[in-house]
Amino acid sequence: MNKNEKLISLKIPDKAKNILTFYKKYKTTNTDFVFPFLQESNPNNPYDVFVKNLNFNDLFNTHLKETAKNVT
């Protein structure tokens, strides 16, 4: 949704489709999250999902920085 709370539709880029396809094997039901790190969160608690996502982003950014150091 945008700030007017209207639903919008976005095309999924090919790179994102590949990532989603990779993680699809971890989904066991239609209500599961796509990414495994969210499986332990409570879907009825938006704050819990937010915190788990934030923690994963921090961890992922740390790994990206380490990778960038090793590449350059």
BAKETOR-212094 format. One record per atom (N, C-alpha, C, CB): y, x, z; residue number from 1. Coordinates in steps of 0.02 Angstrom, whole numbers, plus 50000, padded with zeros to 5 digits. Last residue first. Glycine has a CB too. Layout:
BEGIN
+-------+-------+-------+-----+
!    yy !    xx !    zz ! seq !
+-------+-------+-------+-----+
!     Y !     X !     Z ! NUM !
...
+-------+-------+-------+-----+
***
This chain:
BEGIN
+-------+-------+-------+-----+
!    yy !    xx !    zz ! seq !
+-------+-------+-------+-----+
! 49684 ! 51869 ! 49877 !  72 !
! 49741 ! 51909 ! 49854 !  72 !
! 49741 ! 51978 ! 49880 !  72 !
! 49805 ! 51876 ! 49874 !  72 !
! 49567 ! 51823 ! 49937 !  71 !
! 49572 ! 51822 ! 49864 !  71 !
! 49628 ! 51867 ! 49840 !  71 !
! 49585 ! 51751 ! 49840 !  71 !
! 49581 ! 51827 ! 50074 !  70 !
! 49528 ! 51866 ! 50044 !  70 !
! 49533 ! 51871 ! 49968 !  70 !
! 49462 ! 51836 ! 50063 !  70 !
! 49687 ! 51738 ! 50095 !  69 !
! 49695 ! 51809 ! 50114 !  69 !
! 49643 ! 51853 ! 50079 !  69 !
! 49689 ! 51817 ! 50190 !  69 !
! 49627 ! 51619 ! 50053 !  68 !
! 49684 ! 51646 ! 50015 !  68 !
! 49695 ! 51720 ! 50031 !  68 !
! 49748 ! 51606 ! 50029 !  68 !
! 49534 ! 51601 ! 50156 !  67 !
! 49511 ! 51612 ! 50087 !  67 !
! 49566 ! 51643 ! 50045 !  67 !
! 49488 ! 51546 ! 50056 !  67 !
! 49621 ! 51577 ! 50262 !  66 !
! 49576 ! 51635 ! 50264 !  66 !
! 49551 ! 51652 ! 50194 !  66 !
! 49516 ! 51621 ! 50311 !  66 !
! 49679 ! 51458 ! 50217 !  65 !
! 49721 ! 51517 ! 50229 !  65 !
! 49679 ! 51581 ! 50230 !  65 !
! 49761 ! 51510 ! 50295 !  65 !
! 49567 ! 51374 ! 50216 !  64 !
! 49603 ! 51388 ! 50154 !  64 !
! 49646 ! 51451 ! 50161 !  64 !
! 49647 ! 51328 ! 50134 !  64 !
! 49537 ! 51368 ! 50353 !  63 !
! 49490 ! 51399 ! 50307 !  63 !
! 49523 ! 51416 ! 50240 !  63 !
! 49430 ! 51353 ! 50295 !  63 !
! 49651 ! 51299 ! 50397 !  62 !
! 49636 ! 51365 ! 50424 !  62 !
! 49588 ! 51403 ! 50377 !  62 !
! 49605 ! 51360 ! 50494 !  62 !
! 49635 ! 51179 ! 50329 !  61 !
! 49692 ! 51222 ! 50313 !  61 !
! 49681 ! 51293 ! 50339 !  61 !
! 49756 ! 51193 ! 50342 !  61 !
! 49521 ! 51130 ! 50397 !  60 !
! 49518 ! 51144 ! 50325 !  60 !
! 49575 ! 51191 ! 50304 !  60 !
! 49521 ! 51079 ! 50285 !  60 !
! 49573 ! 51110 ! 50526 !  59 !
! 49518 ! 51157 ! 50515 !  59 !
! 49514 ! 51178 ! 50442 !  59 !
! 49452 ! 51125 ! 50537 !  59 !
! 49670 ! 51012 ! 50498 !  58 !
! 49689 ! 51076 ! 50528 !  58 !
! 49635 ! 51129 ! 50516 !  58 !
! 49701 ! 51067 ! 50604 !  58 !
! 49588 ! 50910 ! 50447 !  57 !
! 49640 ! 50940 ! 50405 !  57 !
! 49662 ! 51007 ! 50432 !  57 !
! 49699 ! 50893 ! 50399 !  57 !
! 49513 ! 50879 ! 50561 !  56 !
! 49480 ! 50907 ! 50503 !  56 !
! 49531 ! 50941 ! 50457 !  56 !
! 49442 ! 50853 ! 50464 !  56 !
! 49613 ! 50826 ! 50644 !  55 !
! 49576 ! 50886 ! 50664 !  55 !
! 49542 ! 50919 ! 50605 !  55 !
! 49525 ! 50868 ! 50718 !  55 !
! 49648 ! 50713 ! 50567 !  54 !
! 49698 ! 50765 ! 50581 !  54 !
! 49664 ! 50830 ! 50601 !  54 !
! 49745 ! 50742 ! 50637 !  54 !
! 49529 ! 50640 ! 50573 !  53 !
! 49554 ! 50662 ! 50509 !  53 !
! 49605 ! 50719 ! 50518 !  53 !
! 49587 ! 50604 ! 50471 !  53 !
! 49523 ! 50614 ! 50710 !  52 !
! 49468 ! 50652 ! 50678 !  52 !
! 49491 ! 50680 ! 50611 !  52 !
! 49405 ! 50608 ! 50668 !  52 !
! 49641 ! 50537 ! 50724 !  51 !
! 49634 ! 50601 ! 50759 !  51 !
! 49579 ! 50644 ! 50727 !  51 !
! 49617 ! 50589 ! 50833 !  51 !
! 49612 ! 50424 ! 50642 !  50 !
! 49670 ! 50466 ! 50629 !  50 !
! 49662 ! 50535 ! 50660 !  50 !
! 49734 ! 50433 ! 50655 !  50 !
! 49501 ! 50371 ! 50708 !  49 !
! 49494 ! 50394 ! 50639 !  49 !
! 49551 ! 50442 ! 50622 !  49 !
! 49493 ! 50333 ! 50590 !  49 !
! 49564 ! 50337 ! 50829 !  48 !
! 49508 ! 50384 ! 50829 !  48 !
! 49498 ! 50413 ! 50758 !  48 !
! 49443 ! 50347 ! 50852 !  48 !
! 49657 ! 50243 ! 50785 !  47 !
! 49680 ! 50305 ! 50815 !  47 !
! 49625 ! 50358 ! 50814 !  47 !
! 49704 ! 50293 ! 50887 !  47 !
! 49578 ! 50135 ! 50741 !  46 !
! 49617 ! 50174 ! 50692 !  46 !
! 49642 ! 50241 ! 50720 !  46 !
! 49676 ! 50134 ! 50669 !  46 !
! 49430 ! 50085 ! 50780 !  45 !
! 49484 ! 50116 ! 50817 !  45 !
! 49524 ! 50161 ! 50769 !  45 !
! 49456 ! 50157 ! 50877 !  45 !
! 49326 ! 50045 ! 50707 !  44 !
! 49367 ! 49992 ! 50736 !  44 !
! 49426 ! 50019 ! 50776 !  44 !
! 49324 ! 49948 ! 50781 !  44 !
! 49257 ! 50159 ! 50674 !  43 !
! 49298 ! 50128 ! 50622 !  43 !
! 49342 ! 50071 ! 50648 !  43 !
! 49253 ! 50102 ! 50568 !  43 !
! 49250 ! 50299 ! 50767 !  42 !
! 49242 ! 50227 ! 50776 !  42 !
! 49286 ! 50192 ! 50725 !  42 !
! 49260 ! 50205 ! 50849 !  42 !
! 49169 ! 50445 ! 50702 !  41 !
! 49227 ! 50408 ! 50726 !  41 !
! 49212 ! 50334 ! 50729 !  41 !
! 49288 ! 50421 ! 50680 !  41 !
! 49065 ! 50511 ! 50645 !  40 !
! 49062 ! 50502 ! 50717 !  40 !
! 49121 ! 50463 ! 50745 !  40 !
! 49059 ! 50569 ! 50751 !  40 !
! 49099 ! 50521 ! 50511 !  39 !
! 49044 ! 50478 ! 50530 !  39 !
! 49041 ! 50464 ! 50605 !  39 !
! 48978 ! 50509 ! 50508 !  39 !
! 49192 ! 50611 ! 50469 !  38 !
! 49217 ! 50548 ! 50498 !  38 !
! 49162 ! 50502 ! 50523 !  38 !
! 49258 ! 50511 ! 50447 !  38 !
! 49123 ! 50713 ! 50412 !  37 !
! 49158 ! 50728 ! 50474 !  37 !
! 49186 ! 50665 ! 50507 !  37 !
! 49214 ! 50778 ! 50462 !  37 !
! 49073 ! 50663 ! 50288 !  36 !
! 49030 ! 50665 ! 50347 !  36 !
! 49067 ! 50677 ! 50413 !  36 !
! 48979 ! 50718 ! 50339 !  36 !
! 49169 ! 50547 ! 50194 !  35 !
! 49160 ! 50616 ! 50217 !  35 !
! 49123 ! 50618 ! 50283 !  35 !
! 49228 ! 50650 ! 50224 !  35 !
! 49163 ! 50407 ! 50180 !  34 !
! 49141 ! 50450 ! 50125 !  34 !
! 49125 ! 50520 ! 50151 !  34 !
! 49195 ! 50454 ! 50070 !  34 !
! 49094 ! 50301 ! 50308 !  33 !
! 49149 ! 50340 ! 50279 !  33 !
! 49121 ! 50386 ! 50225 !  33 !
! 49186 ! 50381 ! 50334 !  33 !
! 48995 ! 50152 ! 50285 !  32 !
! 49004 ! 50222 ! 50305 !  32 !
! 49067 ! 50252 ! 50274 !  32 !
! 48943 ! 50264 ! 50285 !  32 !
! 48973 ! 50029 ! 50231 !  31 !
! 49026 ! 50034 ! 50280 !  31 !
! 49037 ! 50105 ! 50305 !  31 !
! 49012 ! 49988 ! 50338 !  31 !
! 48863 ! 50038 ! 50150 !  30 !
! 48928 ! 50026 ! 50118 !  30 !
! 48986 ! 50032 ! 50167 !  30 !
! 48929 ! 49958 ! 50087 !  30 !
! 48762 ! 50176 ! 50210 !  29 !
! 48778 ! 50105 ! 50204 !  29 !
! 48847 ! 50098 ! 50171 !  29 !
! 48777 ! 50069 ! 50273 !  29 !
! 48754 ! 50310 ! 50195 !  28 !
! 48690 ! 50274 ! 50200 !  28 !
! 48701 ! 50199 ! 50194 !  28 !
! 48656 ! 50291 ! 50266 !  28 !
! 48825 ! 50449 ! 50120 !  27 !
! 48835 ! 50379 ! 50138 !  27 !
! 48767 ! 50344 ! 50140 !  27 !
! 48882 ! 50343 ! 50088 !  27 !
! 48795 ! 50571 ! 50070 !  26 !
! 48797 ! 50565 ! 50143 !  26 !
! 48807 ! 50493 ! 50166 !  26 !
! 48853 ! 50608 ! 50170 !  26 !
! 48807 ! 50564 ! 49934 !  25 !
! 48739 ! 50568 ! 49961 !  25 !
! 48737 ! 50561 ! 50037 !  25 !
! 48708 ! 50634 ! 49941 !  25 !
! 48943 ! 50573 ! 49909 !  24 !
! 48911 ! 50506 ! 49908 !  24 !
! 48841 ! 50507 ! 49938 !  24 !
! 48908 ! 50481 ! 49836 !  24 !
! 48995 ! 50698 ! 49898 !  23 !
! 48987 ! 50672 ! 49965 !  23 !
! 48953 ! 50604 ! 49967 !  23 !
! 49054 ! 50666 ! 49997 !  23 !
! 48995 ! 50714 ! 49756 !  22 !
! 48959 ! 50761 ! 49799 !  22 !
! 48945 ! 50731 ! 49868 !  22 !
! 48999 ! 50826 ! 49807 !  22 !
! 49081 ! 50611 ! 49717 !  21 !
! 49011 ! 50609 ! 49697 !  21 !
! 48969 ! 50655 ! 49741 !  21 !
! 49004 ! 50629 ! 49623 !  21 !
! 49201 ! 50659 ! 49769 !  20 !
! 49173 ! 50596 ! 49795 !  20 !
! 49099 ! 50590 ! 49778 !  20 !
! 49211 ! 50536 ! 49768 !  20 !
! 49217 ! 50771 ! 49687 !  19 !
! 49211 ! 50780 ! 49760 !  19 !
! 49179 ! 50717 ! 49790 !  19 !
! 49281 ! 50793 ! 49791 !  19 !
! 49229 ! 50711 ! 49562 !  18 !
! 49175 ! 50758 ! 49574 !  18 !
! 49163 ! 50768 ! 49649 !  18 !
! 49190 ! 50826 ! 49541 !  18 !
! 49346 ! 50638 ! 49580 !  17 !
! 49283 ! 50602 ! 49567 !  17 !
! 49224 ! 50647 ! 49582 !  17 !
! 49281 ! 50578 ! 49495 !  17 !
! 49438 ! 50741 ! 49590 !  16 !
! 49424 ! 50700 ! 49650 !  16 !
! 49359 ! 50661 ! 49641 !  16 !
! 49483 ! 50651 ! 49663 !  16 !
! 49435 ! 50786 ! 49459 !  15 !
! 49416 ! 50832 ! 49513 !  15 !
! 49398 ! 50793 ! 49576 !  15 !
! 49472 ! 50882 ! 49527 !  15 !
! 49484 ! 50671 ! 49390 !  14 !
! 49415 ! 50694 ! 49380 !  14 !
! 49392 ! 50741 ! 49435 !  14 !
! 49409 ! 50730 ! 49313 !  14 !
! 49581 ! 50557 ! 49492 !  13 !
! 49574 ! 50615 ! 49447 !  13 !
! 49501 ! 50639 ! 49444 !  13 !
! 49620 ! 50673 ! 49471 !  13 !
! 49587 ! 50385 ! 49493 !  12 !
! 49558 ! 50442 ! 49529 !  12 !
! 49550 ! 50499 ! 49479 !  12 !
! 49489 ! 50423 ! 49562 !  12 !
! 49734 ! 50291 ! 49479 !  11 !
! 49677 ! 50319 ! 49445 !  11 !
! 49652 ! 50380 ! 49484 !  11 !
! 49694 ! 50338 ! 49371 !  11 !
! 49781 ! 50165 ! 49595 !  10 !
! 49790 ! 50232 ! 49569 !  10 !
! 49726 ! 50255 ! 49534 !  10 !
! 49809 ! 50281 ! 49625 !  10 !
! 49867 ! 50018 ! 49633 !   9 !
! 49805 ! 50047 ! 49609 !   9 !
! 49821 ! 50115 ! 49578 !   9 !
! 49771 ! 50001 ! 49557 !   9 !
! 49932 ! 49935 ! 49777 !   8 !
! 49941 ! 49971 ! 49715 !   8 !
! 49874 ! 50003 ! 49696 !   8 !
! 49997 ! 50026 ! 49721 !   8 !
! 49987 ! 49795 ! 49867 !   7 !
! 49932 ! 49838 ! 49847 !   7 !
! 49948 ! 49871 ! 49781 !   7 !
! 49867 ! 49797 ! 49842 !   7 !
! 50133 ! 49798 ! 49964 !   6 !
! 50100 ! 49773 ! 49904 !   6 !
! 50044 ! 49822 ! 49887 !   6 !
! 50151 ! 49766 ! 49844 !   6 !
! 50213 ! 49837 ! 50068 !   5 !
! 50147 ! 49810 ! 50084 !   5 !
! 50114 ! 49777 ! 50024 !   5 !
! 50152 ! 49761 ! 50140 !   5 !
! 50322 ! 49909 ! 50037 !   4 !
! 50329 ! 49836 ! 50033 !   4 !
! 50264 ! 49800 ! 50049 !   4 !
! 50354 ! 49816 ! 49965 !   4 !
! 50282 ! 50040 ! 50038 !   3 !
! 50321 ! 50017 ! 50095 !   3 !
! 50332 ! 49941 ! 50095 !   3 !
! 50387 ! 50052 ! 50097 !   3 !
! 50114 ! 50017 ! 49971 !   2 !
! 50178 ! 50053 ! 49975 !   2 !
! 50218 ! 50022 ! 50032 !   2 !
! 50217 ! 50049 ! 49908 !   2 !
! 49941 ! 50042 ! 50000 !   1 !
! 50000 ! 50000 ! 50000 !   1 !
! 50062 ! 50044 ! 50000 !   1 !
! 50000 ! 49953 ! 50060 !   1 !
+-------+-------+-------+-----+
***
